[in-house]
Amino acid sequence: MTPNAEPDKDFPWWLVIVAVTGLWLFYEVWASEVYAAAFVTLAKGIRITVAVTLVAYAGACLIGLGLALAGLSRFVVLRQAARLYIEVMRGVPIIVLLLYVAFVVAPALVAAWNWLAVPLGLEALRGRDFPLLWRAVIALTLAYSAFLAEIFRAGLQAVDKGQVEAAKALGLTGWLRFRHIVFPQAFRMVLPPLGNDFVAMVKDSSLVSVLGVADITQLAKVTAAGNFRYFETYNLVALLYLTITIGLSLALRQLEARLRGRDGR
């Protein structure tokens, strides 16, 4: 590689290496009974992993956007409340937040519901009525909403204020300015970091296994504990996560390239 070579123009040898390794493992899945049996079990966890990621990320985006708008509000109470939430959530490790939501917040919500609902004649809830899967989704949503809030805030602040003033001069309301001028431009600017956080959430979704949620990682732990084939089992775990994350990364790069081409950059 010459000093003047552009990194983005390099031939993706790393992708070739990963692809060859992945093909070898897929061949082992097809040819080896041990790999095949482990794959059948682990494949059941893909649905849970994907579902947890999609639902949690969608919720995190909505909350994060709301926090970003609150952080840019002219009302000091909203700004301070948003900052408090963001700093607290960003300062707590995700695994700690998972455990806290699962075993502190969720039981408190069940108790609060029973305290309010039972006097009204509504059915009381038990702890088991609040599935661990949804506790994990809520925890991931809360954790990532704080990070996404900062991404959205940076994108909203990067929009040219002259365009906002021009839209205001044309008589557009605040909502119309946000919908047609601010948000579309901000979204294109924040798409790369949003994509990075989505890929990161796919990996962090493996933390839900500490609650016994039957995702890929949890099924791998159960499988390896039963057949003692740790090498084969965790090879497959790594392969599945790599396939998902690298596939998403490549798709996001293509989307970014199309958006840049559409903008004429």
Secondary structure, 3 states (H helix, E strand, C coil): CCCCCCHHHCCCHHHHHHHHHHHHHHHHHHHCHHHHHHHHHHHHHHHHHHHHHHHHHHHHHHHHHHHHHHHCCCCHHHHHHHHHHHHHHHHCCHHHHHHHHHHHHHHHHHHHHHHHHHHHCCCCCCHHHCCHHHHHHHHHHHHHHHHHHHHHHHHHHHCCHHHHHHHHHCCCCHHHHHHHHHHHHHHHHHHHHHHHHHHHHHHHHHHHHHHCCCCHHHHHHHHHHHHCCHHHHHHHHHHHHHHHHHHHHHHHHHHHHHHHHHCCC
